[in-house]
């Protein structure tokens, strides 16, 4: 497996990592098309996205452990089969519940593939040449994650959302064929061990409620009974997990891992790095499509520079890390991401494509240093079971980072948008008070205006009619009575026809003038709403800048003081004074 054969294994593992990480973000742009096709609610749609990352986070550790016990290479092939089957079922989905179930099957395969790909790929090369596979595998993770929205947008626009999943099937078949040719299937080494059932139980009971509250917290309320229950279960499960692992003769996760400073630094770095990458990759396409009215394809192409920068600079970052250590590359990477966030805080409906491309390039450039350093540090000098354990934990915490990003940024955006909508409603009410229309009409206009202030329909301008046909006729009749009142009663029948035409014309002109006033009001409110609500994205990224820059300090975890060389003392020898 070493040498050139080892390199083939690494590339095969990159294929497995790529297809799994791609599907963690590929649905971000595709989701509206799926919602329209399957007529799903927002709640169901959110589960389509979240079941994938949550399942990987929950099952990555136990699946890696089983792979050690029954054969990594065999498990890798099983993972490809399950992932390919799940992908095909996703494409065939006819309703939301079907798609959620299919996504679970797909994510089960990914929970096997991700840790197995990392361990097999790293173990394929000698320890002294480990930087190359680590850099390639780390770059593939970041590249696939960033490339997901782009690929999803292109496939959805050119084919259909079904092919977002179907495209995985031939890739999996190709990888399975390569696995039978390249990998050793028979007589592969295994670890003789018992299954740590308590460790498995407590790890699942810790990770599942944690992910659940991150996903549902904004809906439930972060201080709700449901959320509080999840907090309690998570904390108790973590405590019980630590106790169980300390007492177990064959622990699922060897806690000695966290005594290694490089490994601990790597999991902190990869979790925070993915939080700030996904925070952009999830929300920026939504801004481009909903507020700048780009097509899915245009939005996808505008965020592509993130992927391109990761692809181009990850190798350079890996080589630099090998030369100068982890500290400076990690600090530099987060600093570049901080600059990207600074540019994002100026994001508005008039931001040019050039500005979007620049900030995306800087984000990908910075992330390439973060992910390369974290991936290399995650292995430290581990071998065998410790290497498997390190990569299963690393994979799990990376997925937690993705879930955290979605939870934090979506919750933050939802709150900010809610506040901005209240500002818009206040503005609309002030403008309406100055409008020269009947008070009864104002109530109707204000009610319709509040309905139109919706994040998903910012280009919608209500075409309201304040006077119905019945109300118009009532106005005409009232005006005719006033016009006929001075005329003698015996002459009113003859005068009514002529008066009716004049009154009707006057009423229609008045209604038309009021309509123009309302149209102007609608345009003012719609423009103000578009500008104000779209600023929610910029405000959120502005608030994130200090946290991104604070993450530069994670580089300190990797700092190593140079030891002064010990000069041996010369002993007194004959002829030497």
C-alpha positions as CSV (number, residue, x, y, z in Angstrom):
1,X,0.0,0.0,0.0
2,X,3.0,2.3,0.4
3,X,4.7,4.4,-2.3
4,X,2.9,4.8,-5.6
5,X,0.3,2.2,-4.6
6,X,-0.3,4.3,-1.4
7,X,-0.9,7.4,-3.5
8,X,-3.6,5.5,-5.5
9,X,-5.3,4.6,-2.2
10,X,-5.1,8.3,-1.0
11,X,-6.8,9.5,-4.2
12,X,-9.5,6.8,-3.9
13,X,-10.2,7.9,-0.3
14,X,-10.4,11.5,-1.6
15,X,-13.2,10.4,-3.8
16,X,-15.1,8.9,-0.9
17,X,-14.6,12.0,1.2
18,X,-15.5,14.3,-1.7
19,X,-18.9,12.7,-2.4
20,X,-19.9,12.7,1.3
21,X,-18.8,16.3,2.1
22,X,-20.4,17.6,-1.1
23,X,-23.8,16.3,0.0
24,X,-23.5,18.2,3.3
25,X,-24.1,21.5,1.4
26,X,-25.3,20.6,-2.0
27,X,-29.0,21.0,-1.0
28,X,-28.6,24.6,0.2
29,X,-29.5,26.1,-3.1
30,X,-31.6,23.1,-4.3
31,X,-34.0,23.2,-1.3
32,X,-36.5,25.8,-2.8
33,X,-36.9,23.6,-5.9
34,X,-37.4,20.5,-3.8
35,X,-40.0,22.4,-1.6
36,X,-41.9,23.4,-4.7
37,X,-41.8,19.9,-6.2
38,X,-42.7,17.9,-3.1
39,X,-44.9,20.6,-1.5
40,X,-43.1,20.3,1.8
41,X,-43.4,22.6,4.9
42,X,-40.5,24.6,6.2
43,X,-40.2,22.1,9.2
44,X,-40.0,19.1,6.8
45,X,-37.5,20.9,4.6
46,X,-35.2,21.7,7.5
47,X,-35.1,18.0,8.4
48,X,-34.1,17.1,4.9
49,X,-31.0,19.2,5.4
50,X,-30.2,18.5,9.1
51,X,-30.8,14.7,9.2
52,X,-27.6,14.3,7.1
53,X,-25.2,16.2,9.3
54,X,-26.8,15.0,12.5
55,X,-26.6,11.3,11.6
56,X,-22.9,11.6,10.7
57,X,-22.2,13.4,13.9
58,X,-24.0,10.7,15.9
59,X,-22.6,7.6,14.1
60,X,-19.1,8.5,13.0
61,X,-17.4,7.3,16.1
62,X,-19.2,3.9,16.5
63,X,-18.9,3.2,12.7
64,X,-15.1,3.9,12.8
65,X,-14.9,1.5,15.8
66,X,-16.8,-1.3,13.9
67,X,-14.5,-0.7,10.9
68,X,-11.5,-1.4,13.1
69,X,-13.0,-4.6,14.3
70,X,-14.3,-6.0,11.0
71,X,-12.0,-4.5,8.5
72,X,-11.6,-0.9,7.3
73,X,-11.5,-1.7,3.6
74,X,-14.6,-3.9,3.7
75,X,-16.5,-1.2,5.6
76,X,-15.3,1.4,3.1
77,X,-17.0,-0.6,0.3
78,X,-20.1,-1.1,2.5
79,X,-20.2,2.7,3.1
80,X,-20.1,3.3,-0.7
81,X,-22.9,0.8,-1.3
82,X,-25.2,2.3,1.4
83,X,-24.4,5.9,0.3
84,X,-25.1,5.1,-3.3
85,X,-28.3,3.3,-2.5
86,X,-29.4,6.2,-0.3
87,X,-28.6,8.7,-3.0
88,X,-30.7,6.8,-5.6
89,X,-33.6,6.6,-3.1
90,X,-33.3,10.4,-2.5
91,X,-33.6,11.0,-6.3
92,X,-36.7,8.8,-6.4
93,X,-38.4,10.6,-3.5
94,X,-42.1,11.6,-4.1
95,X,-42.7,13.3,-0.7
96,X,-40.9,15.0,2.1
97,X,-41.0,12.1,4.6
98,X,-39.6,9.7,1.9
99,X,-36.8,12.1,1.2
100,X,-35.9,12.4,4.9
101,X,-35.8,8.6,5.2
102,X,-33.6,8.3,2.1
103,X,-31.3,11.0,3.4
104,X,-30.9,9.0,6.6
105,X,-29.8,6.0,4.6
106,X,-27.4,8.2,2.6
107,X,-26.0,9.7,5.8
108,X,-25.5,6.3,7.4
109,X,-23.2,5.4,4.5
110,X,-21.4,8.8,4.9
111,X,-20.9,8.1,8.6
112,X,-19.0,5.0,7.5
113,X,-17.1,6.6,4.6
114,X,-15.8,9.7,6.2
115,X,-13.8,8.2,9.1
116,X,-12.8,5.2,7.1
117,X,-11.5,7.3,4.2
118,X,-9.4,9.4,6.5
119,X,-7.9,6.5,8.3
120,X,-7.2,4.3,5.2
121,X,-5.8,7.3,3.3
122,X,-3.5,8.4,6.1
123,X,-2.3,4.9,6.8
124,X,-1.5,4.3,3.2
125,X,1.6,6.4,3.4
126,X,4.7,6.1,5.7
127,X,4.7,8.4,8.8
128,X,7.4,10.6,7.3
129,X,5.4,11.2,4.2
130,X,2.1,11.8,5.9
131,X,1.8,15.5,5.1
132,X,0.8,14.8,1.5
133,X,-2.2,12.6,2.1
134,X,-3.3,14.8,5.0
135,X,-3.2,17.9,2.9
136,X,-5.1,16.2,0.0
137,X,-7.7,14.8,2.3
138,X,-8.1,18.1,4.2
139,X,-8.3,20.1,1.0
140,X,-10.9,17.6,-0.3
141,X,-13.1,18.2,2.7
142,X,-13.1,21.9,2.4
143,X,-13.3,21.9,-1.4
144,X,-16.3,19.6,-1.4
145,X,-18.1,21.5,1.3
146,X,-17.6,24.8,-0.4
147,X,-18.4,23.4,-3.9
148,X,-21.7,21.9,-2.8
149,X,-23.9,25.0,-3.4
150,X,-22.2,25.5,-6.8
151,X,-22.8,22.0,-8.0
152,X,-26.3,22.0,-6.6
153,X,-27.2,25.2,-8.4
154,X,-25.8,24.1,-11.8
155,X,-27.4,20.6,-11.7
156,X,-30.8,22.0,-10.5
157,X,-30.9,24.7,-13.3
158,X,-29.6,22.5,-16.1
159,X,-31.3,19.2,-15.2
160,X,-33.5,18.9,-12.1
161,X,-33.1,18.6,-8.3
162,X,-33.3,14.7,-8.6
163,X,-29.9,14.7,-10.3
164,X,-28.3,16.3,-7.3
165,X,-28.6,12.9,-5.8
166,X,-28.5,10.7,-8.9
167,X,-25.0,12.0,-9.7
168,X,-23.6,10.2,-6.7
169,X,-24.5,6.8,-8.0
170,X,-22.0,6.5,-10.8
171,X,-19.3,8.1,-8.5
172,X,-20.0,5.4,-5.9
173,X,-19.9,2.6,-8.5
174,X,-16.6,4.0,-9.8
175,X,-15.2,4.1,-6.3
176,X,-16.4,0.5,-5.5
177,X,-14.7,-0.7,-8.7
178,X,-11.5,1.1,-7.7
179,X,-11.7,-0.3,-4.1
180,X,-11.8,-3.9,-5.3
181,X,-8.8,-3.3,-7.6
182,X,-6.6,-1.2,-5.2
183,X,-7.5,-2.2,-1.6
184,X,-6.7,-5.5,0.2
185,X,-10.1,-7.1,0.9
186,X,-9.1,-10.5,2.0
187,X,-7.1,-11.1,5.2
188,X,-6.9,-7.4,6.1
189,X,-5.8,-6.6,9.6
190,X,-8.5,-6.3,12.3
191,X,-8.6,-5.2,15.9
192,X,-9.7,-8.0,18.3
193,X,-11.9,-6.2,20.7
194,X,-15.3,-6.2,22.4
195,X,-17.9,-3.7,21.5
196,X,-18.1,-0.9,24.0
197,X,-21.9,-0.8,24.3
198,X,-22.1,1.7,27.1
199,X,-19.7,4.0,25.2
200,X,-21.9,3.6,22.1
201,X,-25.1,4.3,24.1
202,X,-23.8,7.4,25.9
203,X,-22.1,8.8,22.8
204,X,-25.4,8.6,20.9
205,X,-27.4,10.0,23.8
206,X,-25.0,12.9,24.1
207,X,-24.6,13.9,20.5
208,X,-28.2,13.4,19.3
209,X,-30.0,15.8,21.8
210,X,-27.1,18.3,21.3
211,X,-27.6,18.3,17.6
212,X,-31.4,18.3,18.0
213,X,-31.5,21.4,20.2
214,X,-29.1,23.2,17.8
215,X,-31.4,22.5,14.9
216,X,-34.7,23.1,16.7
217,X,-33.7,25.6,19.4
218,X,-34.8,28.6,17.3
219,X,-38.2,27.1,16.8
220,X,-38.7,25.8,20.3
221,X,-37.0,28.7,22.1
222,X,-33.6,28.3,23.6
223,X,-35.0,28.4,27.2
224,X,-38.0,26.2,26.4
225,X,-38.7,22.9,28.3
226,X,-37.7,20.9,25.2
227,X,-34.4,22.7,24.9
228,X,-33.7,22.4,28.6
229,X,-34.4,18.7,28.5
230,X,-31.8,18.3,25.6
231,X,-29.2,20.3,27.7
232,X,-29.7,18.0,30.7
233,X,-29.6,14.8,28.7
234,X,-26.4,16.0,26.8
235,X,-24.5,16.9,29.9
236,X,-25.5,13.8,31.8
237,X,-24.6,11.6,28.8
238,X,-21.2,13.3,28.5
239,X,-20.4,12.7,32.1
240,X,-21.6,9.0,31.9
241,X,-19.6,8.6,28.6
242,X,-16.4,9.8,30.3
243,X,-16.9,7.5,33.2
244,X,-17.7,4.5,31.0
245,X,-14.7,5.1,28.7
246,X,-12.3,5.4,31.7
247,X,-13.5,2.0,33.0
248,X,-13.8,0.2,29.7
249,X,-11.0,-2.2,28.7
250,X,-11.8,-1.5,25.0
251,X,-13.2,2.1,25.0
252,X,-14.9,3.5,21.9
253,X,-12.9,6.7,22.3
254,X,-9.6,6.6,23.9
255,X,-9.6,9.7,26.1
256,X,-5.8,9.8,26.0
257,X,-6.3,11.5,22.6
258,X,-7.2,14.7,24.3
259,X,-3.9,14.7,26.3
260,X,-2.2,15.3,22.9
261,X,-2.0,19.1,22.5
262,X,-1.9,19.0,18.7
263,X,-5.0,16.8,18.5
264,X,-6.9,19.0,20.9
265,X,-5.9,22.1,19.0
266,X,-6.9,20.4,15.7
267,X,-10.5,19.7,16.8
268,X,-11.0,23.2,18.2
269,X,-9.6,24.6,14.9
270,X,-11.6,22.5,12.5
271,X,-14.9,23.0,14.5
272,X,-14.5,26.8,14.5
273,X,-13.2,26.9,11.0
274,X,-16.2,25.1,9.6
275,X,-18.6,27.3,11.6
276,X,-17.4,30.4,9.8
277,X,-17.1,28.7,6.4
278,X,-20.6,27.3,6.5
279,X,-22.0,30.5,8.0
280,X,-21.2,32.1,4.6
281,X,-21.9,29.1,2.3
282,X,-25.5,28.6,3.8
283,X,-26.6,32.3,3.9
284,X,-24.8,34.0,1.0
285,X,-26.6,32.1,-1.8
286,X,-29.9,32.9,0.0
287,X,-29.0,36.6,-0.1
288,X,-28.0,36.5,-3.7
289,X,-31.2,34.8,-4.8
290,X,-33.8,36.5,-2.5
291,X,-32.4,40.0,-2.4
292,X,-30.2,40.5,-5.5
293,X,-32.6,38.3,-7.5
294,X,-29.9,36.2,-9.0
295,X,-30.8,32.8,-10.5
296,X,-29.6,29.7,-8.6
297,X,-26.9,29.2,-11.3
298,X,-25.7,32.8,-11.0
299,X,-25.6,32.6,-7.2
300,X,-23.7,29.2,-7.4
301,X,-21.1,30.7,-9.7
302,X,-20.6,33.7,-7.5
303,X,-19.7,31.5,-4.5
304,X,-17.5,29.2,-6.5
305,X,-14.3,31.2,-5.7
306,X,-14.5,29.8,-2.2
307,X,-14.0,26.3,-3.6
308,X,-11.4,27.5,-6.1
309,X,-9.3,29.2,-3.5
310,X,-9.4,26.1,-1.2
311,X,-8.3,23.9,-4.1
312,X,-5.5,26.1,-5.2
313,X,-4.0,27.1,-1.8
314,X,-4.5,24.0,0.4
315,X,-1.4,22.3,-1.0
316,X,0.7,25.4,-0.4
317,X,-0.7,25.8,3.1
318,X,0.1,22.1,3.8
319,X,3.7,22.5,2.7
320,X,4.1,25.8,4.6
321,X,2.7,24.1,7.7
322,X,5.3,21.4,7.4
323,X,8.1,24.0,7.2
324,X,7.1,26.5,9.9
325,X,4.6,24.6,12.2
326,X,0.9,25.1,12.9
327,X,0.7,28.4,14.8
328,X,1.3,31.0,12.1
329,X,-0.7,29.2,9.3
330,X,-3.7,28.9,11.7
331,X,-3.5,32.5,12.8
332,X,-3.0,33.7,9.2
333,X,-6.0,31.6,8.0
334,X,-8.4,33.0,10.6
335,X,-7.1,36.5,9.9
336,X,-7.9,36.1,6.2
337,X,-11.4,34.8,7.1
338,X,-11.8,37.8,9.3
339,X,-11.0,40.2,6.4
340,X,-13.6,38.3,4.3
341,X,-16.2,38.9,7.1
342,X,-15.2,42.5,7.3
343,X,-16.1,42.8,3.6
344,X,-19.3,40.9,4.2
345,X,-20.4,43.5,6.7
346,X,-20.7,45.9,3.8
347,X,-22.9,43.5,1.9
348,X,-26.0,45.2,0.4
349,X,-28.4,44.9,-2.5
350,X,-26.0,47.0,-4.7
351,X,-22.9,44.9,-4.0
352,X,-21.2,44.1,-7.3
353,X,-20.3,40.6,-8.5
354,X,-16.6,41.7,-8.2
355,X,-17.0,42.4,-4.5
356,X,-18.7,39.1,-3.9
357,X,-16.0,37.2,-5.8
358,X,-13.3,39.0,-3.8
359,X,-14.7,38.2,-0.4
360,X,-15.4,34.6,-1.4
361,X,-11.8,34.2,-2.6
362,X,-10.4,35.6,0.7
363,X,-12.7,33.3,2.7
364,X,-11.5,30.2,0.7
365,X,-7.9,31.4,0.9
366,X,-8.1,31.7,4.7
367,X,-9.9,28.5,5.2
368,X,-7.4,26.5,3.2
369,X,-4.7,27.3,5.8
370,X,-7.1,26.5,8.7
371,X,-8.3,23.1,7.3
372,X,-4.8,22.0,6.1
373,X,-3.2,22.8,9.5
374,X,-6.1,21.2,11.5
375,X,-6.1,18.0,9.4
376,X,-2.3,17.5,9.7
377,X,-2.4,18.2,13.4
378,X,-5.3,15.8,14.0
379,X,-3.1,12.8,13.3
380,X,-0.2,14.0,15.4
381,X,2.0,10.8,15.4
382,X,-0.9,8.3,15.9
383,X,-0.9,4.9,14.4
384,X,-3.3,1.9,14.4
385,X,-6.3,2.2,16.7
386,X,-5.3,5.6,18.0
387,X,-5.3,6.9,14.4
388,X,-8.8,5.5,13.8
389,X,-10.0,7.0,17.1
390,X,-8.5,10.4,16.3
391,X,-10.1,10.5,12.9
392,X,-13.5,9.4,14.1
393,X,-13.6,12.1,16.7
394,X,-12.2,14.6,14.2
395,X,-15.0,13.7,11.7
396,X,-17.7,13.9,14.4
397,X,-16.6,17.3,15.7
398,X,-16.3,18.6,12.1
399,X,-20.0,17.7,11.6
400,X,-20.9,19.3,14.9
401,X,-19.2,22.5,13.5
402,X,-21.4,22.4,10.5
403,X,-24.6,21.9,12.6
404,X,-23.4,24.7,14.9
405,X,-22.9,27.0,12.0
406,X,-26.4,26.4,10.6
407,X,-27.9,26.8,14.1
408,X,-26.0,29.9,15.0
409,X,-26.2,31.8,11.8
410,X,-29.8,30.8,10.9
411,X,-31.0,31.7,14.4
412,X,-29.1,34.9,14.3
413,X,-30.5,35.8,10.9
414,X,-34.0,34.9,11.9
415,X,-33.8,37.1,15.0
416,X,-32.3,40.0,13.1
417,X,-34.8,39.8,10.3
418,X,-37.7,39.8,12.8
419,X,-36.3,43.0,14.3
420,X,-35.8,44.6,10.9
421,X,-39.4,43.7,9.9
422,X,-40.7,45.5,13.0
423,X,-38.7,48.6,11.8
424,X,-40.3,48.3,8.4
425,X,-43.8,47.9,9.8
426,X,-43.2,51.1,11.9
427,X,-42.0,52.9,8.8
428,X,-45.0,51.7,6.8
429,X,-47.4,52.9,9.6
430,X,-45.8,56.3,9.7
431,X,-46.0,56.7,6.0
432,X,-49.6,55.5,6.0
433,X,-50.7,58.1,8.6
434,X,-49.6,60.9,6.2
435,X,-51.5,59.3,3.3
436,X,-54.7,61.1,2.2
437,X,-57.0,58.1,2.1
438,X,-60.1,57.2,4.2
439,X,-59.4,55.8,7.6
440,X,-61.2,52.5,6.8
441,X,-59.0,52.1,3.8
442,X,-55.9,52.7,5.9
443,X,-56.7,49.7,8.1
444,X,-57.0,47.5,5.0
445,X,-53.8,48.8,3.4
446,X,-51.8,48.3,6.7
447,X,-53.1,44.8,7.0
448,X,-52.0,43.9,3.5
449,X,-48.7,45.7,3.9
450,X,-47.8,43.6,6.9
451,X,-48.5,40.5,5.0
452,X,-46.3,41.6,2.1
453,X,-43.3,42.2,4.4
454,X,-41.9,38.7,4.0
455,X,-38.2,37.7,3.6
456,X,-39.0,35.3,0.8
457,X,-40.9,37.8,-1.3
458,X,-39.0,41.0,-1.1
459,X,-39.5,41.7,-4.7
460,X,-43.3,41.5,-4.2
461,X,-45.2,44.8,-4.3
462,X,-48.8,44.5,-3.3
463,X,-51.2,45.8,-5.8
464,X,-53.9,46.8,-3.4
465,X,-57.4,48.1,-4.3
466,X,-58.8,50.2,-1.5
467,X,-62.2,50.6,-3.0
468,X,-64.3,47.6,-4.0
469,X,-67.0,47.7,-6.6
470,X,-69.7,47.8,-3.9
471,X,-67.9,50.6,-2.1
472,X,-67.4,52.5,-5.4
473,X,-71.1,52.3,-6.1
474,X,-72.0,53.4,-2.6
475,X,-69.7,56.5,-3.1
476,X,-71.4,57.3,-6.5
477,X,-74.9,56.9,-5.0
478,X,-74.0,59.1,-2.0
479,X,-72.5,61.8,-4.3
480,X,-75.6,61.7,-6.6
481,X,-77.9,62.3,-3.7
482,X,-75.9,65.3,-2.7
483,X,-75.8,66.6,-6.2
484,X,-79.6,66.1,-6.7
485,X,-80.7,67.5,-3.3
486,X,-80.8,71.2,-4.5
487,X,-82.8,70.2,-7.6
488,X,-86.6,70.2,-7.3
489,X,-88.0,66.7,-6.8
490,X,-90.0,66.7,-10.1
491,X,-86.8,67.4,-12.1
492,X,-84.5,64.9,-10.4
493,X,-85.5,61.9,-12.7
494,X,-84.5,63.8,-15.8
495,X,-81.3,65.2,-14.2
496,X,-80.2,62.0,-12.6
497,X,-78.7,60.4,-15.8
498,X,-76.6,63.5,-16.5
499,X,-75.5,63.9,-12.9
500,X,-74.7,60.2,-12.7
501,X,-72.2,60.4,-15.5
502,X,-70.5,63.4,-14.0
503,X,-70.4,61.9,-10.5
504,X,-69.1,58.6,-11.8
505,X,-66.3,60.3,-13.6
506,X,-65.4,62.4,-10.5
507,X,-65.5,59.3,-8.2
508,X,-63.3,57.3,-10.6
509,X,-60.8,60.2,-10.9
510,X,-60.7,60.4,-7.1
511,X,-60.2,56.7,-6.8
512,X,-57.5,56.8,-9.5
513,X,-55.7,59.6,-7.6
514,X,-55.9,57.7,-4.4
515,X,-54.6,54.6,-6.2
516,X,-51.6,56.5,-7.4
517,X,-50.9,57.6,-3.9
518,X,-51.2,54.1,-2.6
519,X,-48.9,52.8,-5.4
520,X,-46.3,55.3,-4.5
521,X,-46.7,54.3,-0.8
522,X,-46.3,50.6,-1.7
523,X,-43.2,51.3,-3.7
524,X,-41.6,53.3,-0.9
525,X,-42.4,50.6,1.7
526,X,-41.2,47.8,-0.6
527,X,-37.9,49.6,-1.4
528,X,-37.4,50.4,2.3
529,X,-38.2,46.8,3.2
530,X,-35.7,45.4,0.6
531,X,-32.9,47.7,1.8
532,X,-33.6,47.3,5.5
533,X,-34.3,43.5,5.7
534,X,-31.3,42.7,3.4
535,X,-29.1,44.6,5.8
536,X,-29.7,41.7,8.3
537,X,-27.1,39.7,6.6
538,X,-24.4,42.4,6.8
539,X,-25.3,43.0,10.5
540,X,-24.9,39.4,11.3
541,X,-21.5,39.2,9.6
542,X,-20.4,42.4,11.3
543,X,-21.3,40.9,14.7
544,X,-19.2,37.8,13.8
545,X,-16.0,39.7,13.0
546,X,-14.6,39.8,16.6
547,X,-15.3,36.0,17.0
548,X,-13.5,35.2,13.8
549,X,-10.5,37.2,14.8
550,X,-10.6,35.8,18.3
551,X,-10.2,32.4,16.7
552,X,-6.7,33.5,15.6
553,X,-5.7,32.7,19.2
554,X,-6.3,29.0,18.6
555,X,-3.0,29.1,16.9
556,X,-1.4,29.6,20.3
557,X,-2.5,26.0,21.3
558,X,0.1,24.7,18.7
559,X,2.9,26.9,19.9
560,X,6.0,25.1,20.9
561,X,8.9,26.7,22.7
562,X,12.3,25.8,21.2
563,X,14.2,23.9,23.8
564,X,17.7,25.2,24.5
565,X,20.4,22.7,23.5
566,X,21.9,21.0,26.5
567,X,25.7,21.5,26.5
568,X,27.3,18.5,28.3
569,X,29.8,19.4,31.0
570,X,33.4,18.4,30.3
571,X,34.9,16.2,33.0
572,X,38.4,16.7,34.2
573,X,40.7,14.5,32.2
574,X,44.5,14.2,32.2
575,X,46.1,17.0,30.2
576,X,43.0,19.2,30.3
577,X,42.7,22.1,32.7
